[in-house]
Amino acid sequence: MIQAKNVYFKYEDELILKNISLEIYEGSFTAIIGANGSGKTTLAKHFNAILLPAKGDVLVDGISTRKDELNARKNIGFVFQNFEDQIVYSTIEEDVAFGLENLGLEQDKIKRRAADTLKRLSISHLAKRNVNTLSLGQKQLAALSGVLAMKPRCIVFDEPTTMLDSRNKKSIMGIIKELNKKDKITVILVTNVLDDLKYVNNVVVLKEGRTIFNDKKSKLNNKILKVAGLYD
């Protein structure tokens, strides 16, 4: 579904990604891990054309993000680490509707899909609440509802457990796992929390912008994690 081919990327004069090649298969649950500054989020932002390669190519269902970023992006949702920043309206209900309006859906369909999405995430009772009154866990579900309502085939979660307490971490990871298993949504999880790996099937390990491991989780070992700076 997603292919990176010899991808390079730089901020100003600093090379951040260095010759990255990988494939994310449809229906998979893949973690991208690495120490802070390894390029995890930068790579993930290439998958829905938030960023474009300086060199190389990223293909989504065969569509190059460099040549047609709008169509490459349409099936890839992204839940940011600072999830509060992607909620643009004062209530969850309005925020979900805004995204669906951009798809050109009729109002009746927007209302039904928004209601179904909020019910799915068990936050229907929060639909009309001002987002500033919500807890961090509730805000993250609000951000996810806006993405999920768009019916993407793949969702990227950028460090989704970092800002949450243990109870909300377990809850959001359970929801993400269900989206992958029940809804068959391809999940890409950006994280440096090794405990999150228990949910995934495949792992990509980055170090200083390069891939040092890209395989099934069962083949990952402590030696690789130590080289990546993730294991003492």
C-alpha positions as CSV (number, residue, x, y, z in Angstrom):
1,M,0.0,0.0,0.0
2,I,2.8,2.4,0.9
3,Q,6.2,2.3,-0.6
4,A,9.2,4.5,0.2
5,K,11.9,4.3,-2.4
6,N,15.4,5.7,-1.6
7,V,13.9,8.6,0.3
8,Y,16.1,11.5,1.4
9,F,14.8,14.5,3.2
10,K,16.5,17.6,4.8
11,Y,15.5,20.6,6.9
12,E,17.5,23.5,5.5
13,D,21.0,22.0,5.2
14,E,20.6,19.1,7.6
15,L,19.9,15.7,6.2
16,I,17.2,14.0,8.3
17,L,16.3,10.9,6.2
18,K,19.0,9.0,4.4
19,N,18.1,6.5,1.6
20,I,15.0,5.1,3.3
21,S,13.3,2.2,1.4
22,L,10.4,0.2,2.9
23,E,6.9,-1.1,2.3
24,I,3.9,-0.9,4.5
25,Y,1.4,-3.6,3.5
26,E,-2.3,-3.2,3.5
27,G,-3.9,-4.4,6.8
28,S,-0.6,-4.5,8.7
29,F,0.2,-3.0,12.1
30,T,3.6,-1.5,11.8
31,A,5.7,0.4,14.4
32,I,8.3,3.0,13.5
33,I,10.7,3.3,16.4
34,G,13.9,5.0,17.2
35,A,15.5,7.4,19.7
36,N,14.5,11.1,19.7
37,G,15.8,12.8,16.6
38,S,16.1,9.5,14.6
39,G,13.6,10.7,11.9
40,K,10.5,8.8,12.9
41,T,7.9,11.5,12.6
42,T,9.6,13.0,9.6
43,L,9.3,9.7,7.8
44,A,5.7,9.2,8.9
45,K,4.8,12.7,7.5
46,H,5.9,11.5,4.1
47,F,3.2,8.9,4.0
48,N,0.4,11.4,3.6
49,A,2.3,14.1,1.8
50,I,2.7,16.5,4.7
51,L,6.3,16.3,3.7
52,L,7.7,15.5,0.3
53,P,11.1,13.8,-0.4
54,A,14.1,15.9,-1.4
55,K,15.1,12.8,-3.4
56,G,13.5,9.5,-4.0
57,D,9.8,8.7,-4.0
58,V,6.8,7.7,-1.7
59,L,4.0,5.8,-3.4
60,V,0.5,5.3,-1.9
61,D,-1.4,2.7,-3.8
62,G,1.0,3.4,-6.7
63,I,0.4,7.2,-6.6
64,S,3.5,9.3,-6.1
65,T,3.2,11.9,-3.4
66,R,5.5,14.2,-5.3
67,K,3.3,14.1,-8.4
68,D,-0.2,14.0,-7.0
69,E,-0.2,14.7,-3.3
70,L,-4.0,15.2,-2.9
71,N,-4.9,11.8,-4.3
72,A,-2.0,10.1,-2.5
73,R,-3.2,11.6,0.8
74,K,-6.9,10.8,0.6
75,N,-6.7,7.3,2.1
76,I,-4.1,8.2,4.8
77,G,-5.3,9.6,8.1
78,F,-2.8,11.2,10.6
79,V,-3.3,11.7,14.3
80,F,-0.6,14.0,15.6
81,Q,1.4,13.8,18.8
82,N,0.0,17.2,19.7
83,F,-3.5,16.1,18.9
84,E,-5.0,19.2,20.4
85,D,-3.6,21.2,17.5
86,Q,-5.7,19.3,14.9
87,I,-9.1,20.1,16.6
88,V,-10.1,23.3,14.8
89,Y,-13.7,23.8,16.1
90,S,-15.0,24.4,19.6
91,T,-17.0,21.1,19.8
92,I,-16.2,17.6,18.6
93,E,-19.5,17.4,16.7
94,E,-18.5,20.5,14.6
95,D,-14.9,19.4,14.1
96,V,-16.0,16.0,12.7
97,A,-18.5,17.7,10.5
98,F,-15.9,20.1,9.1
99,G,-13.8,17.3,7.7
100,L,-16.8,15.6,6.1
101,E,-18.0,18.9,4.6
102,N,-14.6,19.1,2.9
103,L,-15.3,15.8,1.3
104,G,-18.5,17.3,-0.2
105,L,-20.9,15.0,1.6
106,E,-24.6,16.0,2.0
107,Q,-25.6,17.3,5.5
108,D,-27.8,14.2,6.3
109,K,-24.9,11.9,5.6
110,I,-22.5,14.1,7.5
111,K,-24.7,13.9,10.6
112,R,-25.1,10.2,10.4
113,R,-21.4,9.5,9.8
114,A,-20.4,11.9,12.6
115,A,-22.9,10.3,15.0
116,D,-21.8,6.8,14.1
117,T,-18.1,7.7,14.6
118,L,-18.6,9.3,18.0
119,K,-20.7,6.2,19.1
120,R,-17.9,3.9,17.9
121,L,-15.4,5.7,20.1
122,S,-17.9,5.9,23.0
123,I,-17.9,9.7,23.1
124,S,-21.4,10.5,21.9
125,H,-22.1,12.2,25.2
126,L,-19.3,14.7,24.5
127,A,-20.5,15.7,21.1
128,K,-21.6,19.2,22.1
129,R,-19.0,19.8,24.8
130,N,-16.5,22.6,24.3
131,V,-13.2,20.8,23.6
132,N,-11.4,23.1,26.2
133,T,-13.3,21.3,28.9
134,L,-12.2,17.8,27.9
135,S,-9.5,15.7,29.4
136,L,-6.4,14.8,27.4
137,G,-7.7,11.4,26.7
138,Q,-11.0,12.8,25.5
139,K,-9.3,15.3,23.3
140,Q,-7.3,12.5,21.7
141,L,-10.5,10.6,21.0
142,A,-11.9,13.8,19.5
143,A,-8.9,14.1,17.2
144,L,-9.2,10.5,16.2
145,S,-12.9,10.8,15.5
146,G,-12.2,13.6,13.0
147,V,-9.8,11.3,11.2
148,L,-11.9,8.1,11.5
149,A,-15.0,9.7,10.1
150,M,-13.1,10.3,6.8
151,K,-12.9,6.5,6.5
152,P,-9.2,6.3,5.7
153,R,-7.7,2.9,4.8
154,C,-4.6,3.7,6.8
155,I,-4.0,5.8,9.9
156,V,-0.7,7.1,11.2
157,F,-0.5,7.6,15.0
158,D,2.4,9.8,16.1
159,E,3.4,8.8,19.6
160,P,-0.2,8.5,20.8
161,T,0.6,7.4,24.4
162,T,3.2,10.1,25.2
163,M,0.8,12.6,26.9
164,L,-1.5,10.1,28.5
165,D,-1.7,8.4,31.9
166,S,-1.6,4.6,32.2
167,R,-5.3,4.1,32.0
168,N,-5.8,6.3,28.9
169,K,-2.7,4.7,27.3
170,K,-4.2,1.3,27.6
171,S,-7.6,2.5,26.3
172,I,-6.2,4.3,23.2
173,M,-4.0,1.4,22.3
174,G,-7.0,-1.0,22.7
175,I,-9.0,1.2,20.3
176,I,-6.1,1.3,17.8
177,K,-5.7,-2.5,17.9
178,E,-9.4,-2.9,17.3
179,L,-9.3,-0.6,14.3
180,N,-6.6,-2.8,12.8
181,K,-8.1,-6.1,13.6
182,K,-11.8,-5.4,13.3
183,D,-11.9,-2.7,10.7
184,K,-8.9,-3.9,8.7
185,I,-7.4,-0.4,8.8
186,T,-3.6,-0.3,8.2
187,V,-2.0,1.2,11.3
188,I,1.4,2.9,11.4
189,L,2.5,3.6,15.0
190,V,5.3,6.1,15.6
191,T,6.7,5.4,19.1
192,N,9.8,5.1,21.3
193,V,7.8,3.3,24.0
194,L,8.9,-0.4,23.7
195,D,5.8,-1.6,25.6
196,D,3.7,-0.4,22.6
197,L,5.4,-3.1,20.5
198,K,3.2,-5.8,22.0
199,Y,0.4,-4.6,19.7
200,V,2.2,-4.6,16.4
201,N,3.2,-7.2,13.8
202,N,6.1,-5.4,12.0
203,V,8.8,-3.0,13.1
204,V,10.9,-0.4,11.4
205,V,13.9,0.8,13.5
206,L,15.6,4.1,12.6
207,K,18.9,5.5,13.7
208,E,20.1,8.9,12.6
209,G,17.8,8.9,9.6
210,R,18.7,5.4,8.4
211,T,16.8,2.1,8.6
212,I,18.7,-0.4,10.7
213,F,15.9,-2.9,11.0
214,N,12.7,-3.6,8.9
215,D,11.1,-6.9,9.6
216,K,8.6,-8.9,11.6
217,K,8.5,-8.0,15.3
218,S,9.5,-11.6,16.2
219,K,13.0,-11.0,14.6
220,L,13.7,-7.8,16.6
221,N,16.2,-8.3,19.4
222,N,17.9,-6.4,22.2
223,K,21.1,-5.9,20.2
224,I,19.2,-3.9,17.5
225,L,17.4,-1.9,20.2
226,K,20.7,-1.1,21.9
227,V,22.3,0.0,18.6
228,A,19.2,2.3,18.1
229,G,19.7,3.8,21.6
230,L,16.4,2.3,22.9
231,Y,17.8,-0.4,25.2
232,D,20.5,0.0,27.9
